[in-house]
Structures are given as C-alpha cells and as structure tokens.
Amino acid sequence: MTLIDGKATAAAIKQEIADEVAMIVAAGGKRPHLAAILVGHDGGSETYVKNKVLACEACGFKSTLIHMEDDITEDELLAEVEHLNQDDDVDGFIVQLPLPRHIDEQKVIMAIDYRKDVDGFHPVNVGRMAIGLPCFISATPLGILTLLRRYGVATSGKRCVILGRSNIVGKPMAQLMMQKSYGDATVTVCHSHSTTLREECRQADIIVAAIGQPDFVTADMVKEGAVVIDVGTTRVPDATRKSGYRLNGDVKFDEVSAKCSMITPVPGGVGPMTICSLMKNTLAAAKREYYQ
C-alpha cells in the first residue's frame, strides 16, 4: 500500500510556484496578490484562512485578509466584494464559506468577478469546467486530480465512484473525472439515498469519498487494489488532544489501508492540496491564463 502524501506534494508544488514568481518579479512583472474575506469567528474558517495566508508567503504572493464581524449586513459584504472586483492590484480573491445565516451565499458568489474567482465557485467557471473550457477549477477537485497525476494513477477507462454530490467537491469531481482531457474514467456518483452504494463501491478502481460521515467507507466496501481518496475532515471529540478534537476522514483508514493500493491520510492528504490548488489558480489569474 502506498500512502499518498498530500503535504509533501503540496510543499513541492508551492516551491515550484515560488520559483516561477521569483522569475516573474525579477523580470519586472507584478507579484501575484490574493485577498480573502473572512466573516465572523468560526474556528475552522479562521484556521483555513490562516493556512492560506501562510501558503501565500511560501509562494511569494502578496496577501490581504479582510476580517469582518458576523453581524455585517449582506449589502456591506457585497460592497466589499465589489471593491475587490475593481481593485486592479488584486488578482484573485475568496470569500470564506460558510457565511452567517442572514447572508445569501449564492448571491455573494454571483457577485464575485468570475475572472478573480480563484475558488472556482462562480457559475461561469462551473459552466466552463463542465464543457471543458479553460477556467478556474474548484480547489479540492483540482488538488485530487493533481495527486492522481503526480502518483501515476491510471484513470482512463477506470471505474470511479464519487461519494457525495456537493457543489464544491462531488459534482465538479464527477465532471472532471469523466472528461477526456482529465480523468477519462467511467464515473458513478453515489449519495445518501443511493440504494446500491456499497455494490457500486466494490466495483470501483478509484473511490473519492466526500460524503461527510466519519469512517463511512469500510473494508467490505473496497475491492483489493483500489485507489482511495478521502476528502472527509470531520472534527470528532478526542480528550487526548490539546484541542479536544481530531480530524477524522470519511474512510476507516486502518481497515481500508490494508486492502487498497493507494490511500490519502486525514490529515495530510487532500487538505494541503486544496490550499495548494488555490495558489495555482491565483498564479493563473495573475498571468491572465484564462481570462484577459
């Protein structure tokens, strides 16, 4: 069994990005600039944004964090989004989700200039991805694709089961894995109402688990030699940890790792690659690779 090390892979890619940024700046070019809007004081969101700021430093990017209180009005947040849309120095920006309940997340996503939407959530980017046009691809699916490629996982013609149908992971992952230029695989999407979920998983060469239920995928659901990608990051209580919790994946790691050919750990698998992919999208935005 091979452990797919997302942390080491992300570190290598960030160094590659940093080297390219250094050459761009040395040649008189503009340093890429990523901005992030964080609303409220959700612990998970604060950690994610902090890691994104650290990643910017590692890649040689300029970064700006705009922290707003959770009682901000929707109009005030939309005004800040428009300010970043108009700021020529900002190449790309994100609005960290989830947002407080009184704010319409989809309305905020729609307000972001798709040319700066490095999270890849805007309908223009989602639509372009679906038909195979150049665009910003949602960071987690892009990170998974990068891991599969860097570890030499054959995907063309293989059976791939996606567990979960979220707009952030499940749906875009399925689109990418079926496209000829990316996965070129035979794709099945399963979810909480799928009556044949276990049977589908047992036939899969590749399983991408993004269903949000700790230890959901067990050894009896995985065929010998399958590749298993665990996207789950649920906080579960753990009195032995200083934080009082640990991150748990959707896959029962001890059981499944003994049966599969490759697997991602949690933490240290898909998570670091998600942030790394955001950096790749930001560099692409700064270089105007997709949109002039």
N, C-alpha and C positions, 0 to 999 in steps of 0.2 A: 504493500500500500504506500502511495506517495502522498505526503501532506502538501497541499497547495498553499504555499506561503505568500499570502497577500501583503503582509507587512514588508517583507524583503523585496517583493516585486514592485510595490509602490515606491519604496525608497530608491530603487534603481531608476524607475521612470522619472521621479522627481529630480534626480541628479541629471538625467538626460535633458529635462526641461530647463533646469538651471543653466546647463552648459549652452543651450540654444539662446536663452535670454541674455546671457553674458555676451554672446556674439552679436546679438541684435543691438544691445546697448553700446557695445564697443564700436559698432558701425554707425552710430549716431541715431539709432532707432529709439522708439518710445518703450519705456518699461511697462509691461502689462499691468493693468490695475483692476483688481476685483473688489467690489463692495458687497457688504452683507447687511441686511436689515434684520434685527432681532427684536421681537416684540415680547415683553414680559420677562419672567424669570424662571421658565421651565428648566429644570436641571439638565435634562437630556439635550435640549436645544442649545443651552449655553455651552455644554461640552462640545457638541458638534461644531458650533461656530468657532470656538477657541481652537479646535484642531484645524479648521480651515484657515484661520489666520496664521497658525504655525506652518502650515503647508505652503502658504504664500511666501513666507520668509525663506523656506527651504528652496523654493523655486525661483527666488529673486524677483517676485512680484511686489508691487505696491498694493497695500490692502487698506480698506476703510471699513470700520464697524460702526453702524448706526444703531444704537440701543434705545428702544422706545418703551415706555411703560405700557402695561397691558390694558390700561383704561383709555388708550388713544382711540380716537374715532376713526371710522373707516375712511372718511374724507381726508383726515390728516395723513393717514398711511398712504393713500392714493396720491396725495400731493408729493410725498417724499419719493414715491416710485417715479412720478413724472419728472422730478428734479434729477434723479439719476439717469432717466431716459435722455434728458437734454444735456447732461454733463459729458462733454467730449473727451475728458480725461479718463472717464470710467469705461473700460472696455466691456465688462460684463458684471452683472450683479445678481444676487439671490435674495429672496425673502424667505427666511427660515420658517418652515412649517413644523407643527401646526400653529395656527393663529388663534387668538381668543374667539369664543363662540359668536360674539357680536359682529365679527368681520367675515365677509363672504370671501373665502379663499379663492374661488374660481374667478371672482371679479378682480381680485388683486393680480392673479396670474395673467389674466387677459390684458391688464393694464401695462404689463412689462413689455418693453420693446423687444420683439422676438429676436432682433439682431444682437441683443445683450442678454438673452435668456439662456445663460450657461447651465442652468439646471435642466433645460430641455423639456419644460412643462407646458410652454405656450402651445395652443392648438396648431399654429403654423409649423412649429418644429415637429410636433407629434405627427401631423399630416404628412410632412415631407419625409419623415422617417418611414412612415407606413408604405410609401410608394418608392422608396429607395433614392430620394434626392438628398444632396448634401445638407446637413443640418446639425444642430446641437443635439446629441443623443443623451437621454436621461442618464445620469451619472452611474447609478448602480448597474443597470444592464450593460453599459459600456465597460464598466470595470470587470464584470463577469466575462464578457467577450474577450477582453484583453488577457485575463487569466487563462482562459481556454487556449488562446493562441500561443501565449508565452510558454505554456506547459505542453504544447504539441498535441492537444486533444483533438482527435479527428471528429468533426461534426457532420460533414457532408454525407447525406443519406442515412444518418443515425436516427434512432428514435429518442426524442427528447420530451420529457414530461415536465411541465411547469406547474408547480403547486401554488395557486394564488392568482388572482385576476385584478390586482390593483393597477391604478393608472401609473404608478411610479415604478413598479417592478414587473408584475406579471404580464400585463398587456404588451408593453414595449419589448420585454424579453422574448415573448412568443413571436412578435412581428420580426424581430431581428434574427431569431434562430431559424425561421422559415425562409428568409430572404436568401437568394442565391449568392449574393455578394458578401454575406456574413456567415450565417450558420449552415444554410443549405440542408437543414435537417427536416425530418418528419415530426411535426410538433403536435402534442396534445396538451390542452390546458385543463387542469382539474381544480376544483374548489370545494368549499364545504358542503355543497349539495350534490357533488358527483357520486353516483351510486357505485361506479366501478373504479373508484380512485385507487384502491390497493392493487387491483388487477393491472391497471394501466402502469403503475409504478414498477411492478415486477417485470414488465417487458421493456423498460426504458434503459437505453445505453447511457443517457445523461439525465439526471434529476436536478432541477433547480427548485429548492424548497423556499418559498416566500409566502407562507400561509399564516405566520404569526402565532403559532401554537408550539410552545416548547416541547421538545422530544417527540414531535408528531410522527416523524419518519423513523420507523423501527427496522431492525434487520430483516424481518419477514416480508418487508415491502421492497427490498432491494435485491436485484439479481447479482450473482457473482461477477465481479469485474466492472461494475457500473462506475461512472464518474458522478460524484455527488457534490453539488454546490449549495451551501447552507447560507441563506440570506437572513435568517432569523436573528434578532437581537432583543430578546425579551429580558427585562430585569426581573430576577427572581430572588426572594429573600435568602441571605446567606450570612449567618451570625459569625462565621469565621473571617469574614472580610471586614476591613475597616469601614468601608462604605455601607455595609449592611446588606449588600446585594451582589450578585454576579450576573454577567450576561450569559444567557442561555440561547442556543440555536434551536431551529425547528427540527434538527436531526439528533437522534440519540447517538451521540458520537461514538461512545465505547463499543456499542453493538455494531453499528453500521461500518465503522472504520475497519473492522476485521474482515469485512465481506467485499468492500469496494476496491477499485484500483487506485482511485484518487479521491480526495475529500478536502474541503476547506474547513479550517477550525473556526470556532467562535469563542473569543475574539481573535483577530489576526488574519482573517480570511478575506471576505468580501468588503468589510468595513473600510479598511485602509485604501482599497481600490476605488471606492466610491468617491472619497475626497481627492484621490489622485486623478480620477476622471474629470472632476470639476476643474482641476488645474489644466488638464489637457484642453478642455473646452474654452477656458479663459485664454490660453495661448492662441488657440484658433481664432477667437474673437479679436484679439489684439492684432493678429496677422490678416484679419478680414478674409479668412479662408472660404467662408460660406456665403457671407453677405457683404456687399460693398457699401 
